[in-house]
Amino acid sequence: MKPFTYERATSVKDAAAKAAHTPGTKFIAGGTNLLDLMKLQIETPAHLIDVNGLGLDAIDATPEGGLRIGALVRNTDLASDMRVRRDYGLLSRALVAGASGQLRNKATTAGNLLQRTRCPYFYDTNQPCNKRQPGSGCAAIGGFSRPLGVIGTSEACIATHPSDMAVAMRALDATVETVKPDGTTRAIPIAQLHRLPGTTPHIETALEHGEFITAVTLPKPIGGTHIYHKVRDRASYAFALVSIAAVIQKDGTGRVAVGGIAPRPWRVEAAEAAMPRGATAVAKGLLAGAKPTHENAFKLTLVERTLAGVMAEARA
Amino acid sequence: MDGIHDLELSRRGMMIGTAATAALPTIAMAEAPPPRPQPAPSMAQVSLEVNGKPQQLELDTRTTLLDTLREHLQLTGTKKGCDHGQCGACTVIVNGRRINSCLTLAVMHQGDKVTTIEGLGTPDHLHPMQAAFIKHDGYQCGYCTPGQICSAVSVLNEIKEGVPSHVSASLTDAPQPTNMEMRERMSGNICRCGAYSNIAEAMAEVAGAQA
């Protein structure tokens, strides 16, 4: 790890302003992803602002009938909240499908959204990676690409976003609340939080430098059957090859977001109109324009079959 | 604090000595890399409570909680396995919750209460989980065991508090300490000797006694 100076944030506004004006500053909350990357010198912040003391750890009802989840709510606490378990089961299921018990006790809501890819070439500092070192190339394309992206990717990067939680939030139409360094606030639909790589895969989100996530809000519950189905190489504590987050209503209509296949939770609202016609029709719309490698083309079939299983489970 | 401590000739001491000897030829053959300019380490004062005892330390901000326990407080029961949160050997209990001590900085734990394997029980007064691990042969080499035990104690608490898991059939019913629940919840603790089935039996015994 490179040496860094450290401070505890005293307010969101000050933290955002300081981060914007001090080069090499990072916020640290749970730290489970950032410290891992700092040990490998993939992240080398010169200054850390510890945001754990800012509160932001409550889950409150909103006037619209939804929930406002503080940025620092731990994954365990979010998954265990009885309102989430009852009304947003998809989110609870996605959270407990991710990481390990120890990690979920530390990992935060905002940190989970902002975690970096687990592409093996991003982690291997001996390999070129446009995300880690812009302009150096992509060793994943033509390399070991089995776990990597099949859609939304580019000639510069085929990394996936690794989160399970974010996939559920995408299906639930969550909104990300932030404070900018100038003190103004904004609400970003989760669909617009993660950018596609294009020619600049190192720019991963719509956040400005120093912009601080304070909360994630969920609209009022939409009912239906909530299913999160994660397919992975081992039964627990592994990232998704493919995951399906679905809310399916009694009449067969519903929503689907897919994890493990793209640089962001993948959802195509237009494809959902085909839900009463079955998984094949939905998958066709969801995966239109996919560009898999020869190693990960199986994911296209896997999405359709996993979705078929989820839809059958919802009918049962 | 003095970095060098009198250690009795222990298995740990033997292993350190052996490793250093074995590494010598490699070091002699490698060319010394030119020194790179490094920013000076940044130091910070940290006070925290470990196993009921207040501790005040001045640490490089880079020091993980794991290295603080092992290298500064000589609590070597907590083990360094992968140092990246993948193996669970470093699991300790902070403010009542299990975490990977390798993936957190000591400076982030100002005022926190840390419990390590040394604080759970002693050879004369074993924690019930320690006794159950011995009774059920819940280990072979023992390296992952402190982490396994800290995790196992926390898992039973998490089930009691109603924290759901990936294998819980219902999200709204209270989870039960079944074999499947134990196995899923312990997946962050790897055991290369493969003592998993006996660990689950040890946990089942303690869970049964609590019920």
Interface residues (C-beta under 8 A of the other chain):
Chain A: M1 K2 P3 F4 T5 Y6 R8 I28 G31 T32 L35 D36 K39 A46 L48 D50 N52 T76 A79 S80 M82 R85 R86 G89 S92 R93 V96 A97 A99 S100 G101 Q102 L103 N105 K106 A235 S236 Y237
Chain B: Q38 P39 A40 P41 S42 A44 D60 T61 R62 T64 D83 H84 G85 G88 T91 R97 R98 I99 N100 L103 T104 L105 V107 M108 Q110 S151 S154 V155 E158 E161 G162 V163 P164 S165 H166 S168 L171 T172 R183 E184 R185 M186 S187 G188 N189
